[in-house]
Amino acid sequence: MKNLPIKNIINRPITLIGIMGAGKTTLGKRLAKQLNLEFFDSDIEIEDFAGCTIKTIFERQGEQAFRNIEQKVLAQLLSGSNRVIATGGGAFIDPDTRLLIKEKTISIWLKTDLNLAISRVEGRDKRPLLNNVDIRKKLDQIINQRNPIYAEADITIDSENIPHDQMLNRLLYALAEYSGTQSQKMKTREPD
């Protein structure tokens, strides 16, 4: 894996998108380390910016206020150097944020099925959208609403319950393939 030439051809930040429990943070950290890039978790950056937890933002100000803060924080993250950014599950759903991600980054959708997502989020109270609801029903609704939008990502990887190194290898190969395709498009583009 170390011989993949993608370090040299990654010319934009990389964003990981998908529903909660997809593995964006876990895989993002590993991907950043492999590519020798900085890693940012947008949820942590939002909490630093707001001075409180995401749960508190939802409780005090509501989801729309959270989305506004999220957009500001992501705009700052996306204007930086090449890096890996794990986004919150709803970030790519917002049209303005999605446009920003599509224009400035290589987006990777970690496509996750319902049962895997449930197994990864059940029993955790850091997910405001899952508080006081039937988790299976709510996640199924979220998946059905968001998947068609997530499908606009540059790269899609099926998130599976396999060792992290195997998932990382899938990400790296998909990035290498994507980067090679983009590089080839640049070479064959007609001069202005």
C-alpha positions in Angstrom: 0.0 0.0 0.0 2.9 2.4 0.7 3.8 2.4 -3.0 0.6 4.0 -4.2 1.5 7.3 -5.9 -1.6 9.2 -4.6 0.4 11.4 -2.2 1.9 13.2 -5.2 -1.4 13.7 -7.0 -3.8 14.7 -4.3 -4.2 18.4 -4.9 -7.3 19.1 -2.8 -8.5 18.3 0.7 -10.4 15.0 1.1 -13.8 15.0 2.8 -15.5 11.9 4.2 -19.3 12.0 4.1 -22.0 9.6 5.2 -24.5 8.9 7.9 -23.5 8.7 11.6 -21.7 5.5 12.3 -20.2 5.2 8.8 -16.7 5.3 10.2 -15.7 8.8 8.9 -13.6 9.8 12.0 -11.9 6.4 12.5 -11.0 6.0 8.8 -10.3 9.7 8.3 -7.6 9.6 11.0 -6.0 6.5 9.4 -6.2 8.0 5.9 -4.6 11.2 7.1 -1.8 9.4 8.8 -1.2 7.2 5.7 -1.1 10.3 3.4 0.9 12.4 5.9 -1.9 15.0 6.0 -3.6 16.8 8.9 -6.9 15.4 10.1 -10.0 17.4 11.2 -13.3 16.1 12.6 -15.8 18.9 11.7 -17.9 18.0 14.8 -15.0 18.7 17.1 -14.2 21.9 15.3 -17.8 23.0 15.6 -17.8 22.4 19.3 -14.5 24.4 19.6 -16.0 27.2 17.6 -19.3 27.3 19.5 -17.7 26.7 22.9 -20.3 23.9 23.7 -21.3 20.5 22.6 -23.3 19.8 19.5 -26.0 18.4 21.7 -26.2 21.7 23.6 -26.4 23.7 20.3 -29.4 21.5 19.2 -31.1 21.9 22.6 -30.6 25.6 23.0 -30.7 26.9 19.4 -32.1 24.1 17.2 -30.8 22.2 14.2 -30.8 25.2 11.8 -28.5 27.2 14.1 -26.2 24.1 14.2 -26.2 23.9 10.4 -25.3 27.5 10.1 -22.3 27.0 12.4 -21.4 23.8 10.6 -21.3 25.7 7.3 -19.0 28.4 8.6 -16.6 25.9 10.2 -16.5 23.7 7.1 -15.8 26.8 4.9 -12.8 27.5 7.1 -11.6 23.9 7.0 -12.0 23.7 3.3 -10.0 26.8 2.6 -6.9 25.3 4.2 -4.2 23.1 2.8 -4.6 19.5 1.7 -6.1 17.6 4.6 -8.6 15.0 5.5 -11.9 16.1 7.0 -14.6 13.9 8.5 -17.9 15.8 8.2 -21.0 15.4 10.2 -23.7 13.2 8.7 -25.9 16.1 7.6 -23.2 18.4 6.2 -23.4 17.2 2.6 -27.2 17.4 2.7 -27.1 21.2 2.9 -27.0 22.5 -0.7 -24.5 25.3 0.0 -22.2 23.1 2.0 -22.5 20.4 -0.6 -21.5 22.8 -3.3 -18.5 24.0 -1.3 -17.4 20.4 -0.7 -17.8 19.5 -4.4 -15.9 22.5 -5.6 -13.0 22.4 -3.1 -12.5 18.7 -2.2 -12.4 15.1 -3.2 -15.5 13.7 -1.5 -15.7 10.1 -0.4 -19.1 8.6 0.6 -18.8 5.9 3.2 -22.0 4.1 2.3 -23.4 2.3 5.3 -26.3 -0.1 5.7 -28.9 0.3 8.4 -27.8 -2.6 10.6 -24.2 -1.6 10.7 -25.1 2.1 11.4 -27.3 0.9 14.3 -24.6 -1.3 15.8 -22.2 1.7 15.8 -24.5 4.4 17.3 -26.8 2.5 19.6 -26.3 3.4 23.2 -24.4 6.6 22.6 -26.0 9.9 23.6 -23.9 12.2 21.4 -26.3 12.0 18.5 -29.0 14.7 18.9 -31.1 13.4 16.0 -31.4 10.0 17.7 -32.4 11.2 21.2 -35.8 10.0 22.3 -36.7 8.2 19.1 -36.8 4.7 17.7 -33.3 4.5 16.4 -33.9 1.9 13.7 -36.9 3.9 12.3 -35.0 7.2 12.5 -31.8 5.9 10.9 -33.8 4.1 8.2 -35.6 7.4 7.4 -32.2 9.3 7.4 -30.6 6.7 5.1 -33.5 6.9 2.6 -33.5 10.7 2.6 -29.8 11.2 2.4 -28.4 8.4 0.2 -29.5 9.9 -3.1 -27.6 13.1 -2.1 -24.6 11.3 -0.7 -24.4 9.5 -4.1 -23.2 12.8 -5.6 -19.8 12.3 -3.9 -16.8 11.8 -6.1 -16.0 8.3 -4.7 -18.3 5.8 -3.0 -16.9 3.1 -0.7 -19.2 0.5 1.0 -18.5 0.8 4.8 -18.4 -2.7 6.2 -17.6 -4.3 9.5 -14.1 -5.5 8.5 -10.7 -4.6 10.0 -9.8 -0.9 9.7 -6.7 -1.7 7.6 -8.9 -3.4 5.0 -11.2 -0.4 4.8 -8.2 1.9 4.6 -6.8 -0.1 1.7 -10.1 0.2 -0.1 -10.1 4.0 0.4 -6.5 4.3 -0.8 -7.1 2.2 -3.9 -10.3 4.2 -4.7 -8.4 7.4 -4.3 -5.6 6.2 -6.5 -8.0 5.2 -9.2 -10.0 8.5 -8.9 -6.8 10.6 -8.9 -5.4 8.7 -11.9 -8.7 9.2 -13.8 -8.7 13.0 -12.9 -5.0 13.3 -13.9 -5.8 11.6 -17.3 -8.7 14.0 -17.9 -6.4 17.0 -17.3 -3.9 15.7 -19.8 -6.5 15.1 -22.5 -8.4 18.4 -22.0 -8.4 20.7 -24.9 -6.2 23.9 -24.5 -8.2 27.1 -24.0 
